[in-house]
Amino acid sequence: MPTYDLVIRNGKVVDGTGAKPFIADVALKGDRIAAIGENLEAGEREIDAKGLLVTPGFVDIHTHYDAQATWDPYLTPSSQHGVTTVVMGNCGVGFAPVRQEQRSDLIDLMEAVEDIPGAAMHEGIKWEWESFPEFMDSIDKRTYAVDIGAQMPHCALRVYVMGERGVKNDFATQEDIDQMRNLTLESIQAGALGFSTSRTELHNTLTGDPVPGTFAAQDELVGIASALKEAGAGVFQISATHRDMAKEFKWMREIAEDTGRMVTFNLQQVDEAPNLYKEMFTLLEEAKKDGVTNIRGQHSGRPVGILMGWQTSAHPFLATKEYGLYGMMPFEERIVELRKPEVREKILNGSDVDLGDFVKMITTSYHKMYPMGEEQDYEPSQEKSAASIAEREGKDPRAVVYDAMLEQDGTGLVYFPLFGYSTNDLSAIEASLKHPQVGLSLADGGAHVGAICDGGTPTFMLTHWVRDRERGAKFAIEDIVKVQTKDTAEQYGLFDRGVLEVGMKADVNVIDLEKLSLPHPKMVFDLPANGRRLYQGATGYRATILSGQIVAENDKATGVLPGHLIRGAQQKPAA
């Protein structure tokens, strides 16, 4: 009779600790790793991993699957990229707590902030809760291809407690703060992994107003954070306006010191202040010297990339009056019209509508627009930009973008690296990857589906940073595995996963690094109500194993769904 349920034979084990890879068998029994070594006894099933990588399952701590988790057990695309654990409820947006009459308001907030089609959420969400613990119970009764951690979102909490006053960003009274604190404590005690809030000017409602909590006073934030202190659990996650991060750092550090809980915030390079991230590094280092080690930055593994195309949420001609009529046409009909020389000329010479400074920047910065063509170069040189192409060829850069989007039967895409690309390379992200107080995050799986397609970042980390990079240094495979397994898991108190070690949770990837690839992003219409989303899968995953069960094999889901809600921090199993 076989000793083990599953044995992965002769793979190149990258165990997640940062140690050098080694050749070994990995044996699983039940939902745990049972043995690692050479010539292990037989398994009921075996996988020949000779020439392949064997890694822990990836842990993605910044996703927005709060709605999708109620209808999609596979949580794609994350489960297709070797991810076995996701954390949702980031950036202060989510769907609990909620009264019935507030449901549409929370959907509108999610649509506005995270660019998820409202119609899809109205049709797809299965409302079964009011309180946050009831929301968790609703998730917990379902099964998935990944494990899910949830956070209490500030926007929903504020609307629930303060009603219209919360929506209008009125200052909270002491009574409001006490109620928000108590509800947060209730959520943490029920197993929420943390609390999240948004303070960034980029997060607005459908009417253009700042989301609830954007201007929350320090007494409100400290009051809510005291719930984490009392519970002795939970992460405090913040999304803030980048240029204000140095100013915000003071109160974030104070909360970290007072509560003893992990405080984590977005830390990326931005064009308006391209060296600000270095200043934030210094503040983190000073905090560490003073003994405050529980505050960390979050960065993205590749530039937050807006993809522009005739089907997406952003491109230069959305702000052009003359494009409006064509934008409302069915796609195939639209492309026929856009190919007509007279229509092209009219749009290229059209007049722009004022949609605000941010949209103007996005739609006119041709030096940041890179036609993708058939290739996927996420670190393109400046000479590949629409502005440089136009200068070389004596063209209008608008024409370069227009024609690039007409390629591939009208599905051509133009890459616009919004954050992390101020120097036209990935040097800022490289520095972030090397910094011990900054962690990998912000892939935004499940969100920004009409404009951004970065949910495949876990795969990109291997293909680009380990194997393919040409415009800078590569990283050792053990370092890149560690930043998206052990490091991300431990940041959220999940000490039972992220490392291949006897007794740890049996979440494992078997990867053919040589064949690992990211297919070209494409627009699909597979959300409820025929909702659209940009989608990028992966090839090269021989197997993804969750809790000892194979959930994907040869890049296809097996239909096995052992994933569940994670309730609270998870201790490392006793040796």
N, C-alpha and C positions, 0 to 999 in steps of 0.2 A: 504494500500500500504506500502511495507517495507520501513523503514527509511534509511537503509544502503544497500550498494551493497553486502557486505560480512561481517559477524560477526564470529569471532573466539572465541568460548565460553569456559570459565572456565579453560583456560590454565595457566601454571606457567610462568608468564611473566618475562623475563630477558631483561630489556629495553635497555641495551647497555651503560648506564651511569656508571655502577659499583655498582648501588644500589642493595639491596637484592631483590631476586625474590618475586613476590606476585601473588596471584590468581586474575584473572580479565578477562573480555571480552575485545577484541580489535575489533573495528568496522572500516571498510574502506568504503570510498565513493569516486568514481573516482580514482584518483591516489594518494590520501592522506589518512592519518589516521584521522578519524573523531571523534572518542571517545575511551576512555579507562576507564573502570569501571565495576561495578557489575550490573547484570540484565539489560543490554542495550536492547534497542528496537530491533525489528526483522530486519534481513537482507534478501535480496533477495536470498542469499545462506548463509548457516551456516556450520561451521566446529566444531565438538565436540572435543575440545582439552584437555579434562579432563585427567590428568596424563601425559600430554605432555608439552614440552617446547615451548614457543613462543618468538622468538628472532628477532632482526633486520636481514635483509639479510646481508651476509658477504661481505666485501669490500676487494678485493685482489689487492694490489697496485703494484705487481711485476709479470707480465705475459709477454708472447711473442706470442700473438695471431695475430700479424701484418699480417701474411700471411693467417692464418686460418680464420680470420674474413672476408676474401673475398669469402670464399666458405662454411663455416659452421655457420649457424645462432645460433646453440646451444652452441658453444664454449665449447665443452666437453674437459676435464672432469669437468671444474670449475662449470658449471651450475648444475652438478649433486651433488655438495657438498655444496649447500646452498648459493653459491656466486651469488650476484645480481649486483655487479659492479666490473669490472676489469679495470686495467690501463696497457696498453701495451706500447711498444716503449722504453723499459728499456735497459740498458747496451750499449747504443750508436748504436744499430743495428735496422734497419727498412728499409722501402721501399720508403721513400719520404724525400726530393725531389729527383727526378731521371730523367735523360734523357733516351730515349729509348735504346740507345746503352750501358747504364750502368746497365740495369735491371739484366742481368745475373751476373754481379759483385756483386750486392747487395744480390742476391739469394745465391751466393757462400759464402758471408760473413755470412749470417744467418745460412747456413748449417754448416759452420766451427765452429762458435761460439756457436750456440744453438742446434746443432745436430738434425736438422729437415731435412728430406730427400729432396735433391735438386730436384729430379724428381717430387716429390709431389708438390713442389712450382712452378716449371716450368709449370706443367699441371693445377694446381689449381688456381693460382693467376689470377684474372681478372684485368689486367692493364687498368686503366681509368684516370690516372693522370700523371702530371709532378711535379707540386708544392705541398708543404705540404697542403695548404688549399684545393687543388683539391683532395688530398688523403682523407682528412677529409670529403669532400663532398661525395666521393664515399662510405665511411663507413656510412655516415649519411642517404643515401637514402635506406639503407638496414634496416631490423628489426631483432632483436635478442632476445634470452632468458635472456640476461643480458644487462646492460648498459655498454658502453665502453668509456674509456678515453684514449687519445693518447698523446704521447710525441714526440718532435723533436729529432731524433737520430743523434749524432755527426758523425758517420761513413758515413751515407748517405749524410749529409750536406757537409762534407769535400770533398767527391768524386764529388759531384755536383759542388762545387765552384772551387776546385783545380785540378780536373781530376787526372791524373797519379801522379802528385806531392802529392796530398792528400793520395793516396794509398801507396806511398813510405814513408809517414810520414815526408816529407820535412817540414821545418818550414813555417808557414803561413806568408805572407807579410801583411802589414797594409791594403792593398786593399782587400786581401782575408778575413781578420778579419772583415773589415767593411761589406763585402757582407754577410758573415755568420751571423753577428749580425743582419743585416737588414732582412734576411730570417727568423731568429729565432723570431724577433719581429713580422713579418708578421704572423708566425704560432701561436704565443701566442694571437695575436689580433683576429685570426680566431677561437680560442678556445682550442688550445693545452694546456694540463695541465702542461707541463714542457719541459725541455731539459734533455737529458741523454748522458753520455759519458762513455767510457771504458778506464781504465788505468791499466788493469791487464794483467800479463804475461800469464794467462790462456786463453785469448781470442786472437786467431791467425787465419790467413787466411788458406785456404786449402793448401797453399804452405808453411805454417809454419811461415809466417811473422806476426809481430804485426799488429793488425787492425788499420785502419786510426784513428788518434787522440790519440793513446796510449801515445805518447811523446809530445803532444801539450804543447807549452810553456805557461807560466802564462798569457802573454799578450793576447793570443788567448782565453783562458778560461775566463779571466776577460772581454774581449771584448764581447764575446757571452753572458756572465751573465748580462752585462749592458742592454741587450734587455729586460730581465726579470725585471730589475729595472725600466726601462722606462715604461714598460707596467703595472708595479705594480701587476704582476701576474706571476704564474708559479713556479714550483719546479725545482731545479737543482739536478739531480740524478747522482751518481758516483758509478762505480764498479772499484775498484782498487786492486792492489796486496796487500794481507793482511799484509805482513811483512813491507810494506811501509806506512801503514795507519797513523802511528804517524807522519811521515814526511809530508804526504799529508794533514794532518789535518790543518796545518798552513794556506795554501791557501784556503782551504775549509771554514775555519772560517772567513777569510778575506772577501770572497765572501758573506757569510751570513751577516756579519756586514755591508758591503757596500751596498748590494742590498736590504736587509730587507726581502729577499725571503727565503723560506725553502730550506735548503741544506741537502741532505740525502745520506748516503753511507753504503756499506755493512760492517757489523761488526760481525764477526764470530770467533769462536775458531779454530785455526789451529795447527796441530801437531808440526810444526817447531818452533812455539812460543806459547805454550799453555796458557800463562798468558797475552798475548798481549791485549786480549779483555778487561782485567781489566785496563790496561794502557789507553785504549781508553775511558773507563768509566770515568776515572779521568779527561781526557782532556775535555770531554763533561761537567762534573760537574764544572770544572774551567771556561769554557765558560759561563755556566749558571750563575755563581756567578758574572761574569762581565757583565751580562745583555744580553748575546747572547743566546737566547732560541730557535732560529729558525735553529738549526742544530741537526740532529738526526741520530742515527745508525739504520741499518736494520739487523735483524737476522731471521733465519729460525726457524719454530716451531718444527721441528724435524731435526736430522742431514741430511745434504745434502747427500742423499744415492744413491750411484752407485749400480745398480742391475746387477749382473753378471750371464749370462746364455749363452747357445749355440746359442741363437738368438739375443743377445744384442750386443752393441757396445764395450763392455769391458769385458774381462776375462783373466786369466793368460796365456792362450794358444794362444791368438792372436799374441803374440810376439815369438811364437815357430815356427821355420822353418817347422817342421814336420806336423804342423796342417794346413798349408796353403792350401793344396789340398782339405782337407775335408771341410774347411770353405767355399769353393765355391760350394759345393754340395747342392741340394735341401734339406730342413730341414729333412724330413723323412728319406731320403737316408743317410744323414750325421749321424743321430742318430744310424741307423743300423750299420754303420761302426765303430762309436766311441764305441759301446758296445763290439766290438771284442777284446779279450784279447791282441792280438798281436798289434792292432792299439793303444790301450790304453797304452801299454808298450812303444811303439815307441814315442808317444807324451809326455808321462811323463818323458822320458829320453832324450827328444829332446834338441836342442841347441837354445838359444834365440837370437832374432834379436835386435839390439840396436835401440829403438824407442824414445830415449830421457829419461831424468831423471824423468819427471813426469809420463810417461807411465810405466817406470821401477818400480817406487814406487807403482803405482796402482796394477801392476801385480805380485808383489813379497811380499807385506805386508800381510802375511797370518794371522798375529795377528789381522788384521782389517777385515778379511773375515768371515762372519757368515752365515752358511747354514740356509736358511729360513725354509725349509721343508714345512709343511702345515700351520704352525703358522706364525704370523707376529709380531715378537718381535723387535720393533725399539729401545729398550734399553736393548740389550742382555749383559749378564755378560761375562767377559773375558773367562771363562771356556767353553763358547759356540763357541769360535773362531776356525777356521780351525787349527791354530797352536796348541791350547790347546788340541783339539780332537786328533790331530796327535801324540802329546806327550803322551797322556794317552793310546792310542791304538797302539803305536809303528808303526805309518804309516808316509809316506811322506805327508806333508800338501797339496802338489799339488794333490795327489791322493784323499784326502778328498774333495777338491773343485771339481775335475773332476767327482767324483761319485755323489756328491750332485747335480750337474747340470744335471746329467742323470736321476735323479728321476722325478716322475710325467710325464712319457713318454718323457723324454728329455727336459721338460720345467722347471725343478727345478732352483731355483734362489739362489744366494749368495749375502748377503747384505754387502756393504762396506761403512760405514759411513765416508765420506770424510772430512767434517767439523763439528765441534761441538761435537766431541766425543773423545778428546785427553785423558780424564781421564776414559774412558770406562763407562761413564754414562752421563746423561743429565744435570749435575750440571751447566755447562756453559750456556746452554739454559735456565735453571731455573733462573739463575741470570739475564740473559738478559730480561726474561719475567717480572722480578720484577723491572727493572730499568726504571725510568720514561722518560729517554731520548733515549730509544732504543725501536723500534717498530717491530711488526711482519711483515715479508715480505719474499721474496726469495723462494716462492713455485714454481716459474718458470712454471706456467701452460702453456701448449702448446710447451714447449721447452725441449731439452735434451731427446727427446722421445725414443732414442735407448738405453739409459743408466740410466736415472733417472726418477722416477715416484712419484714426490712429490706434484703434483697438488691437491691431496686429503688432504693436510695439514689442511684445515679448519675443516674437519671432525675429523682428528687425534687430533686436539686441544681439542675436547670434549671427545673423547673416551679415550685418554691416560692421558691428564693432569687433567681431571676432574673425570673420572670414574675408570680407570683401573691401573694407575701407581702403581708399587710395590717397585721400587728401589729408592724411594725418596718421597718428599712431593707432595701432590696433590694441585690443585688450586680450589678456589671457582668458581662455574659456572659463577657468575656475572663478575669475573675478566677476564676469558677466552673469554667470549662473547665480552666484552668491547675492548679487544686488537685487535679484528678482525672486529669490526663494527665502533664504534665512533672514536677510535684512528686512524685507517687507513683512514677512510673517511676524518677526519679533517686534516690529514697530507697533503692531496691533495686539501684542500679547499672545500671539498664537505660537507657543513654544512646542507644540506637539507636531509641527510640520515644518517644511522648508529645508530639511536636512535628511540625507539618507544615512540612517543610523538604526541599529537594532532597537526595537521598541517604539520607534516613531511611526506616525501615521503613514500608511502605504499609498502615498500620492507620488507617482513616478511618471516620467516621460522617457520614451525610447526614441531617439532622434537620429535621422540620417543627415548629419550636418552638411555633407557634400551635396546632397540633393535638396536641402531645405530651401524653400523659396516662397516669395510673396507674389501671388498673381496680381495682375493689374487691377486697381480698384475699379468698381463698376457700380452703377446705380441699379438697385433691385427694388421690387415692389412686393415685399413679402411680409410687411407689417399688417396688423388688422386694418380694415377699411382700405386695403390696397395701398397702405402707406409706403412711402419711399424711404430708402436709406442707402447711403454709400456702403459698400461691402467689400472687404478684402479678406479672403481666407488664407490658407497656407497649404503647402505640400511638403512632405518630408518627415511627418510625425508617424513613425512606425506604430507607436502605441502611446496612449495616455491612460493612466491608471489612477483611479480615485478610490480610496478606501479599499484597496486590494482588488478592485474590479475594473476590467478594461472598458472604458467608456468611449474610446475611439481607437480605431485600428486602420492603418493605411489611409489616414486622412478622412475617414468616414466614421460617423457616430455608430455605435453598436446598438443603441437603444437601451442600454443598461443605465439606470439612473440612481446611483447610491448617494447622491449629494443631498445635504440637508442644511437647514439654518444652523449657524454657529451661535451658541448662546454664551457670550462672555469669553474672557481670557481662557486659554487652554494651557495647562501646565505640561511641562516636559515629562514624559513617562519615567518612572523610576527605573534605574538601571537593573 
